Amino acid sequence: MRIVFVKNLNVDEVIKKNVLNGDGKILLKAGTKITREHINYLKSSMIVFVYVEDEMLSDVRIDFEMEILKEDVLNKMPRMFDEIVSGNYVESTEALKNVETLVDHIIEEGEVNTNLFEVKAYDDYTYIHSLDTSIMASFLGISLGYDENRLKELSKAAILHDIGKIKVDNELINKSSDLTNEEFSEVRRHAIYGLEILKSAKGISEEIIKGVAEHHERVDGKGYPLGLSGEQISQFAKIISVCDVFTAVSANRCYRDRFDPKEAYELILSGSGTMFDPVIVNKFRETFYVYPLGCHVKLSNNKEGYVVKQNKKFPDRPIIRIIEGDNQFFYEFDLLQNTNVVIEEIIM
Ligand SMILES: [Fe+2]
C-alpha cells in the first residue's frame, strides 16, 4: 500500500482504504478501481491523499479474503462453543475446521497482516476477542517455527481460551469493575471451567487443554488458577497470555480514549519476565509492527507524516514520509536514524 496525492492519482489505480470525508461518510470504498470521474469527485470533495494498492501486490484481494474468513469463523463461533460444551465430538471437530482454514490463510499470507494497529478496531465481545487472540497467536507460532499441525493446535487453543466464561454468570463477565472478592474468584474460575469443558469434549489434545487452562498463569508464579511458574507453564499458554492481554487492552482503550497501540505494546514489553515469558515477548517484538503502513502520525518534533516503510526488528521505529508546506513537498525520515524523535500520536 502507498499514499498518493489525489493530483497525482492515475486512472486504474486501486483504492486500498475507504476514502472518508470530514463527517466520516465513505466517498469511495476500498477496492474501487479509479476512473477519471472518481478523481474529479475526490478533488471536488477536497480530498488530498488516498491509499492505493502497490502495483506489484494484490493484497487488496488478500485482505478482503482475511476479512471474509474472519467473519465466517465469527458467525460460526457460538455454535462451535455450544458443540464443544455439549461434548459433540463430530460437530466440534467439524466446527474447529474453520479455524484451520484461517490458519491456512495466515500461513499463505505471511507478514501481510502483522500490524498491531489493525487488531484493535473491535469491541471486547468475547468471540471477537478470542478470534483476534487466535490470529495473533498464529503469527507468533509462525515466528517460533511451528509446523502447520502445531500451528493449528495453537490457534484452536487460542480461540477456545475463554470458553470457560460460558459457565460464568454473564453479568459478572460484563461487570468487570467493583466485583466482590467472591465474584472476582468466580470470574477467575473460567480457566478451570475451560479445562473441565475441554476434558469432557472428546478429541481435544492435551496441549490445547493446557493452553486454555494455563492462560492466566504468569512466569513469576503470581497467576492463577494454580500459580504455576516458568517452565511449568505450557508454551501454548505463554503465547496465548501475551496475545490475550494485548487484544484485551487494545479493545478497552478503544472505548475510553483515543487508542494508542504503543501503550498496549509497552505493556507487553514491561511484563517480560514477570507476567510473560521473555522468549515469547521477544518473538512478539520481532513479529508485529506497531504502526501500519499508511498510518498518519504526528512526531515529537511536531512534524506530521505517513508510515511508508518498516524497520525490521524495530516495530515502533518505522520510516515516515514527512509532508510539509501545505502538502507541497515531502521527504523520508527514518526513526531508526533519528532516535531522539518518537511517534507522539496517531491522527485518525
Ligand atoms: Fe481468560
Residues whose N, C-alpha, C, O or C-beta is under 5 A from the ligand:
A	BS01	LIG	H161 D162
